[in-house]
Structure formats: C-alpha cells, structure tokens
Amino acid sequence: MSEIKKVINVVDVKPYTPSDLAEIYGTSWKIMNKWLKRLEPHIGERDGRYFTPLQVSKIFEKLGAPAKVEFED
C-alpha cells in the first residue's frame, strides 16, 4: 500500500492574478474565478489585474493554504 507524503510548498503572500492563483491551487482559471466570486464579500473587489497581498492572505485563509500531496511507493 502506498503511503501519502504531504509536501508543503511555501507560497509567498504577494500580489497575484486569478490565473496565478489557479496555477497555485492546481485548478482551471474558470473554476478559480467562481471561487473568487464567492469570496468577494470577504476579500473585496480586485483593483486592476492583481489581488493585493492582504486579499491574497484572506484567499489563502478562506480556501486553505495551497499544498502539494505526493504518494510514496
């Protein structure tokens, strides 16, 4: 039976676009936009292309910190 090894990627809290966040979370841009739309009351609207570091911090808090899961044989 394979063991699960959780590897935590350290992701900086800095300005990100929705596409950047989709890549970090390993999902499509379309799905990420749906998630972000639901979070808008908590994080506020984006001003320009990027979410501010404060908004990104709130996104990480609401969606959970991005992590990578690997399986060991």
MOPAC internal coordinates of N, CA, C and O (Angstrom, degrees):
PM7 1SCF
backbone

  N    0.0000 0     0.00 0     0.00 0    0    0    0
  C    1.4445 1     0.00 0     0.00 0    1    0    0
  C    1.5267 1   109.32 1     0.00 0    2    1    0
  O    1.2310 1   120.45 1   -42.07 1    3    2    1
  N    1.3001 1   116.75 1   137.93 1    3    2    1
  C    1.4664 1   121.86 1  -179.53 1    5    3    2
  C    1.5257 1   110.61 1   -77.05 1    6    5    3
  O    1.2310 1   121.51 1   -37.24 1    7    6    5
  N    1.2927 1   114.71 1   142.76 1    7    6    5
  C    1.4543 1   120.10 1   174.65 1    9    7    6
  C    1.5102 1   108.87 1   -95.96 1   10    9    7
  O    1.2310 1   120.98 1   -32.30 1   11   10    9
  N    1.3143 1   115.74 1   147.70 1   11   10    9
  C    1.4562 1   120.51 1   177.95 1   13   11   10
  C    1.5259 1   107.91 1   -94.74 1   14   13   11
  O    1.2310 1   121.36 1   -51.72 1   15   14   13
  N    1.2841 1   115.00 1   128.28 1   15   14   13
  C    1.4521 1   121.74 1   177.72 1   17   15   14
  C    1.5237 1   106.68 1  -116.07 1   18   17   15
  O    1.2310 1   120.29 1   -61.04 1   19   18   17
  N    1.3029 1   117.05 1   118.96 1   19   18   17
  C    1.4553 1   120.50 1  -179.64 1   21   19   18
  C    1.5230 1   108.88 1   -92.68 1   22   21   19
  O    1.2310 1   121.08 1   -57.96 1   23   22   21
  N    1.2962 1   115.53 1   122.04 1   23   22   21
  C    1.4523 1   121.79 1   178.62 1   25   23   22
  C    1.5163 1   107.43 1  -111.12 1   26   25   23
  O    1.2310 1   120.60 1   -58.37 1   27   26   25
  N    1.3017 1   116.45 1   121.63 1   27   26   25
  C    1.4595 1   119.94 1  -178.22 1   29   27   26
  C    1.5201 1   109.18 1   -93.87 1   30   29   27
  O    1.2310 1   121.45 1   -58.95 1   31   30   29
  N    1.3146 1   114.83 1   121.05 1   31   30   29
  C    1.4553 1   120.58 1   174.56 1   33   31   30
  C    1.5209 1   107.89 1   -87.16 1   34   33   31
  O    1.2310 1   120.56 1   -49.96 1   35   34   33
  N    1.2912 1   116.53 1   130.04 1   35   34   33
  C    1.4552 1   119.99 1   177.29 1   37   35   34
  C    1.5218 1   107.42 1   -81.87 1   38   37   35
  O    1.2310 1   121.19 1   -60.91 1   39   38   37
  N    1.3206 1   115.33 1   119.09 1   39   38   37
  C    1.4554 1   121.33 1  -179.64 1   41   39   38
  C    1.5229 1   107.56 1  -113.17 1   42   41   39
  O    1.2310 1   120.87 1   -56.88 1   43   42   41
  N    1.3131 1   115.94 1   123.12 1   43   42   41
  C    1.4555 1   120.92 1   179.81 1   45   43   42
  C    1.5191 1   110.63 1   -67.99 1   46   45   43
  O    1.2310 1   121.08 1   -35.71 1   47   46   45
  N    1.3258 1   115.54 1   144.29 1   47   46   45
  C    1.4529 1   120.73 1   172.39 1   49   47   46
  C    1.5218 1   105.73 1   -88.87 1   50   49   47
  O    1.2310 1   121.31 1   -75.05 1   51   50   49
  N    1.3104 1   115.11 1   104.95 1   51   50   49
  C    1.4583 1   122.90 1  -179.08 1   53   51   50
  C    1.5253 1   107.13 1  -151.51 1   54   53   51
  O    1.2310 1   119.36 1    -6.21 1   55   54   53
  N    1.3252 1   118.83 1   173.79 1   55   54   53
  C    1.4671 1   119.17 1   179.39 1   57   55   54
  C    1.5309 1   111.50 1   -61.95 1   58   57   55
  O    1.2310 1   120.89 1   -45.74 1   59   58   57
  N    1.3321 1   115.90 1   134.26 1   59   58   57
  C    1.4656 1   122.78 1   177.41 1   61   59   58
  C    1.5158 1   109.62 1  -135.38 1   62   61   59
  O    1.2310 1   120.82 1   -29.79 1   63   62   61
  N    1.3269 1   116.03 1   150.21 1   63   62   61
  C    1.4611 1   122.02 1   170.87 1   65   63   62
  C    1.5279 1   107.94 1   -86.92 1   66   65   63
  O    1.2310 1   119.96 1   -14.94 1   67   66   65
  N    1.3242 1   117.69 1   165.06 1   67   66   65
  C    1.4686 1   118.85 1   174.46 1   69   67   66
  C    1.5285 1   112.18 1   -57.85 1   70   69   67
  O    1.2310 1   119.72 1   144.37 1   71   70   69
  N    1.3211 1   118.13 1   -35.63 1   71   70   69
  C    1.4657 1   121.11 1   178.39 1   73   71   70
  C    1.5218 1   111.25 1   -65.28 1   74   73   71
  O    1.2310 1   120.67 1   139.92 1   75   74   73
  N    1.3382 1   116.33 1   -40.08 1   75   74   73
  C    1.4643 1   120.75 1   176.60 1   77   75   74
  C    1.5320 1   109.95 1   -60.38 1   78   77   75
  O    1.2310 1   120.78 1   134.45 1   79   78   77
  N    1.3265 1   116.11 1   -45.55 1   79   78   77
  C    1.4672 1   120.66 1  -178.81 1   81   79   78
  C    1.5269 1   110.84 1   -65.08 1   82   81   79
  O    1.2310 1   120.43 1   141.45 1   83   82   81
  N    1.3299 1   116.78 1   -38.55 1   83   82   81
  C    1.4705 1   120.23 1   177.97 1   85   83   82
  C    1.5259 1   110.17 1   -60.81 1   86   85   83
  O    1.2310 1   120.49 1   138.32 1   87   86   85
  N    1.3188 1   116.67 1   -41.68 1   87   86   85
  C    1.4583 1   120.45 1   178.90 1   89   87   86
  C    1.5264 1   111.13 1   -66.25 1   90   89   87
  O    1.2310 1   120.43 1   138.51 1   91   90   89
  N    1.3179 1   116.77 1   -41.49 1   91   90   89
  C    1.4688 1   121.49 1   179.63 1   93   91   90
  C    1.5272 1   110.61 1   -61.61 1   94   93   91
  O    1.2310 1   120.60 1   137.76 1   95   94   93
  N    1.3282 1   116.46 1   -42.24 1   95   94   93
  C    1.4669 1   121.06 1  -178.16 1   97   95   94
  C    1.5258 1   113.02 1   -86.80 1   98   97   95
  O    1.2310 1   120.07 1   175.80 1   99   98   97
  N    1.3229 1   117.47 1    -4.20 1   99   98   97
  C    1.4630 1   120.62 1   177.51 1  101   99   98
  C    1.5118 1   113.38 1    69.03 1  102  101   99
  O    1.2310 1   120.46 1  -140.51 1  103  102  101
  N    1.3179 1   116.73 1    39.49 1  103  102  101
  C    1.4499 1   121.24 1   179.37 1  105  103  102
  C    1.5281 1   109.16 1  -132.02 1  106  105  103
  O    1.2310 1   120.71 1    -4.23 1  107  106  105
  N    1.3197 1   116.24 1   175.77 1  107  106  105
  C    1.4618 1   120.00 1  -179.90 1  109  107  106
  C    1.5291 1   110.17 1   -80.78 1  110  109  107
  O    1.2310 1   121.61 1   -19.50 1  111  110  109
  N    1.3144 1   114.52 1   160.50 1  111  110  109
  C    1.4651 1   121.09 1   178.08 1  113  111  110
  C    1.5252 1   109.76 1   -61.65 1  114  113  111
  O    1.2310 1   120.41 1   141.36 1  115  114  113
  N    1.3233 1   116.82 1   -38.64 1  115  114  113
  C    1.4641 1   121.76 1  -178.44 1  117  115  114
  C    1.5331 1   111.39 1   -63.58 1  118  117  115
  O    1.2310 1   120.18 1   133.92 1  119  118  117
  N    1.3167 1   117.27 1   -46.08 1  119  118  117
  C    1.4686 1   121.48 1   178.82 1  121  119  118
  C    1.5202 1   110.39 1   -65.82 1  122  121  119
  O    1.2310 1   120.27 1   137.57 1  123  122  121
  N    1.3408 1   117.08 1   -42.43 1  123  122  121
  C    1.4599 1   120.35 1   179.69 1  125  123  122
  C    1.5256 1   110.63 1   -60.22 1  126  125  123
  O    1.2310 1   120.06 1   138.94 1  127  126  125
  N    1.3220 1   117.48 1   -41.06 1  127  126  125
  C    1.4611 1   119.92 1   178.93 1  129  127  126
  C    1.5290 1   111.79 1   -62.99 1  130  129  127
  O    1.2310 1   120.11 1   143.71 1  131  130  129
  N    1.3367 1   117.39 1   -36.29 1  131  130  129
  C    1.4703 1   120.20 1   176.45 1  133  131  130
  C    1.5252 1   110.34 1   -63.68 1  134  133  131
  O    1.2310 1   120.79 1   135.42 1  135  134  133
  N    1.3344 1   116.09 1   -44.58 1  135  134  133
  C    1.4642 1   120.03 1   179.19 1  137  135  134
  C    1.5248 1   110.72 1   -62.19 1  138  137  135
  O    1.2310 1   120.98 1   135.78 1  139  138  137
  N    1.3367 1   115.74 1   -44.22 1  139  138  137
  C    1.4668 1   120.23 1  -177.50 1  141  139  138
  C    1.5198 1   111.35 1   -67.52 1  142  141  139
  O    1.2310 1   120.03 1   145.63 1  143  142  141
  N    1.3148 1   117.54 1   -34.37 1  143  142  141
  C    1.4694 1   121.33 1   178.13 1  145  143  142
  C    1.5282 1   110.05 1   -62.86 1  146  145  143
  O    1.2310 1   120.57 1   139.46 1  147  146  145
  N    1.3435 1   116.52 1   -40.54 1  147  146  145
  C    1.4698 1   120.40 1   178.00 1  149  147  146
  C    1.5234 1   111.89 1   -67.74 1  150  149  147
  O    1.2310 1   120.49 1   151.17 1  151  150  149
  N    1.3306 1   116.67 1   -28.83 1  151  150  149
  C    1.4688 1   121.09 1  -179.09 1  153  151  150
  C    1.5225 1   113.12 1   -85.71 1  154  153  151
  O    1.2310 1   119.90 1   171.38 1  155  154  153
  N    1.3131 1   117.79 1    -8.62 1  155  154  153
  C    1.4606 1   121.47 1  -174.75 1  157  155  154
  C    1.5280 1   114.21 1   -52.13 1  158  157  155
  O    1.2310 1   118.77 1   139.67 1  159  158  157
  N    1.3475 1   119.94 1   -40.33 1  159  158  157
  C    1.4724 1   118.34 1   177.60 1  161  159  158
  C    1.5369 1   112.94 1   -61.48 1  162  161  159
  O    1.2310 1   120.02 1   153.89 1  163  162  161
  N    1.3170 1   117.57 1   -26.11 1  163  162  161
  C    1.4710 1   121.68 1  -178.68 1  165  163  162
  C    1.5280 1   112.87 1   -90.99 1  166  165  163
  O    1.2310 1   120.52 1   147.64 1  167  166  165
  N    1.3287 1   116.60 1   -32.36 1  167  166  165
  C    1.4678 1   119.70 1  -174.32 1  169  167  166
  C    1.5225 1   113.43 1  -105.99 1  170  169  167
  O    1.2310 1   120.15 1   163.75 1  171  170  169
  N    1.3216 1   117.32 1   -16.25 1  171  170  169
  C    1.4564 1   120.92 1  -177.42 1  173  171  170
  C    1.5264 1   111.23 1    84.46 1  174  173  171
  O    1.2310 1   121.38 1    -7.10 1  175  174  173
  N    1.3294 1   114.96 1   172.90 1  175  174  173
  C    1.4596 1   120.15 1  -179.88 1  177  175  174
  C    1.5162 1   110.52 1   -80.93 1  178  177  175
  O    1.2310 1   121.76 1   -28.50 1  179  178  177
  N    1.3046 1   114.24 1   151.50 1  179  178  177
  C    1.4543 1   121.65 1   175.73 1  181  179  178
  C    1.5226 1   108.33 1   -73.02 1  182  181  179
  O    1.2310 1   120.29 1   -36.73 1  183  182  181
  N    1.3250 1   117.05 1   143.27 1  183  182  181
  C    1.4602 1   121.66 1   174.98 1  185  183  182
  C    1.5248 1   107.20 1  -111.41 1  186  185  183
  O    1.2310 1   120.70 1   -86.14 1  187  186  185
  N    1.3289 1   116.26 1    93.86 1  187  186  185
  C    1.4584 1   120.45 1  -175.40 1  189  187  186
  C    1.5204 1   110.71 1    96.36 1  190  189  187
  O    1.2310 1   120.79 1    29.86 1  191  190  189
  N    1.3277 1   116.10 1  -150.14 1  191  190  189
  C    1.4716 1   121.30 1  -176.69 1  193  191  190
  C    1.5152 1   113.46 1   -81.14 1  194  193  191
  O    1.2310 1   120.28 1   153.20 1  195  194  193
  N    1.3236 1   117.08 1   -26.80 1  195  194  193
  C    1.4560 1   121.37 1  -169.34 1  197  195  194
  C    1.5190 1   112.94 1  -109.99 1  198  197  195
  O    1.2310 1   121.39 1   -32.42 1  199  198  197
  N    1.3394 1   114.94 1   147.58 1  199  198  197
  C    1.4498 1   120.76 1   166.73 1  201  199  198
  C    1.5218 1   107.17 1   -82.98 1  202  201  199
  O    1.2310 1   120.19 1   -35.98 1  203  202  201
  N    1.3159 1   117.24 1   144.02 1  203  202  201
  C    1.4611 1   121.17 1   179.35 1  205  203  202
  C    1.5322 1   109.41 1   -72.18 1  206  205  203
  O    1.2310 1   120.04 1   -17.51 1  207  206  205
  N    1.3328 1   117.53 1   162.49 1  207  206  205
  C    1.4684 1   119.30 1   176.49 1  209  207  206
  C    1.5315 1   112.63 1   -56.69 1  210  209  207
  O    1.2310 1   119.80 1   143.50 1  211  210  209
  N    1.3196 1   117.98 1   -36.50 1  211  210  209
  C    1.4721 1   120.37 1   177.57 1  213  211  210
  C    1.5259 1   110.50 1   -64.62 1  214  213  211
  O    1.2310 1   119.99 1   137.54 1  215  214  213
  N    1.3231 1   117.62 1   -42.46 1  215  214  213
  C    1.4564 1   121.14 1   177.47 1  217  215  214
  C    1.5293 1   110.76 1   -64.57 1  218  217  215
  O    1.2310 1   120.39 1   138.47 1  219  218  217
  N    1.3158 1   116.86 1   -41.53 1  219  218  217
  C    1.4694 1   121.04 1   179.05 1  221  219  218
  C    1.5203 1   110.26 1   -62.68 1  222  221  219
  O    1.2310 1   120.52 1   139.39 1  223  222  221
  N    1.3253 1   116.62 1   -40.61 1  223  222  221
  C    1.4602 1   120.83 1   177.33 1  225  223  222
  C    1.5322 1   110.67 1   -59.81 1  226  225  223
  O    1.2310 1   120.52 1   137.10 1  227  226  225
  N    1.3251 1   116.60 1   -42.90 1  227  226  225
  C    1.4672 1   120.96 1   178.48 1  229  227  226
  C    1.5290 1   111.20 1   -67.46 1  230  229  227
  O    1.2310 1   120.15 1   143.15 1  231  230  229
  N    1.3408 1   117.31 1   -36.85 1  231  230  229
  C    1.4679 1   121.32 1   177.64 1  233  231  230
  C    1.5196 1   109.52 1   -62.86 1  234  233  231
  O    1.2310 1   120.36 1   133.23 1  235  234  233
  N    1.3347 1   116.92 1   -46.77 1  235  234  233
  C    1.4649 1   121.00 1   178.37 1  237  235  234
  C    1.5259 1   110.62 1   -60.50 1  238  237  235
  O    1.2310 1   120.70 1   141.65 1  239  238  237
  N    1.3251 1   116.26 1   -38.35 1  239  238  237
  C    1.4717 1   120.81 1   179.50 1  241  239  238
  C    1.5271 1   110.83 1   -65.57 1  242  241  239
  O    1.2310 1   120.52 1   135.76 1  243  242  241
  N    1.3319 1   116.61 1   -44.24 1  243  242  241
  C    1.4723 1   121.16 1  -176.37 1  245  243  242
  C    1.5315 1   112.94 1   -75.76 1  246  245  243
  O    1.2310 1   120.28 1   140.18 1  247  246  245
  N    1.3398 1   117.08 1   -39.82 1  247  246  245
  C    1.4674 1   120.59 1  -177.83 1  249  247  246
  C    1.5229 1   112.46 1   -91.20 1  250  249  247
  O    1.2310 1   120.82 1   168.78 1  251  250  249
  N    1.3042 1   116.04 1   -11.22 1  251  250  249
  C    1.4587 1   120.34 1  -174.82 1  253  251  250
  C    1.5157 1   108.97 1    92.30 1  254  253  251
  O    1.2310 1   120.99 1   -32.59 1  255  254  253
  N    1.3078 1   115.71 1   147.41 1  255  254  253
  C    1.4577 1   120.34 1  -179.71 1  257  255  254
  C    1.5208 1   109.15 1   -64.41 1  258  257  255
  O    1.2310 1   120.03 1   -45.10 1  259  258  257
  N    1.3156 1   117.55 1   134.90 1  259  258  257
  C    1.4643 1   119.77 1   178.80 1  261  259  258
  C    1.5289 1   110.73 1   -62.77 1  262  261  259
  O    1.2310 1   120.38 1   -44.10 1  263  262  261
  N    1.3106 1   116.87 1   135.90 1  263  262  261
  C    1.4631 1   122.09 1   179.04 1  265  263  262
  C    1.5200 1   108.73 1  -143.56 1  266  265  263
  O    1.2310 1   120.86 1   -20.45 1  267  266  265
  N    1.3003 1   115.97 1   159.55 1  267  266  265
  C    1.4576 1   122.96 1   179.41 1  269  267  266
  C    1.5185 1   108.75 1  -115.70 1  270  269  267
  O    1.2310 1   120.45 1   -47.54 1  271  270  269
  N    1.3194 1   116.74 1   132.46 1  271  270  269
  C    1.4619 1   121.01 1   179.27 1  273  271  270
  C    1.5183 1   108.02 1  -110.47 1  274  273  271
  O    1.2310 1   120.84 1   -50.77 1  275  274  273
  N    1.3309 1   116.00 1   129.23 1  275  274  273
  C    1.4610 1   121.79 1   178.34 1  277  275  274
  C    1.5201 1   109.06 1  -121.38 1  278  277  275
  O    1.2310 1   120.79 1   -29.55 1  279  278  277
  N    1.3279 1   116.10 1   150.45 1  279  278  277
  C    1.4552 1   121.82 1   177.90 1  281  279  278
  C    1.5123 1   108.89 1  -106.95 1  282  281  279
  O    1.2310 1   120.80 1   -47.62 1  283  282  281
  N    1.3378 1   116.08 1   132.38 1  283  282  281
  C    1.4599 1   121.26 1   176.21 1  285  283  282
  C    1.5278 1   109.07 1   -98.66 1  286  285  283
  O    1.2310 1   120.72 1   -40.45 1  287  286  285
  N    1.3113 1   116.22 1   139.55 1  287  286  285
  C    1.4644 1   120.07 1   177.34 1  289  287  286
  C    1.5002 1   111.04 1   -91.62 1  290  289  287
  O    1.2310 1   120.10 1   180.00 1  291  290  289

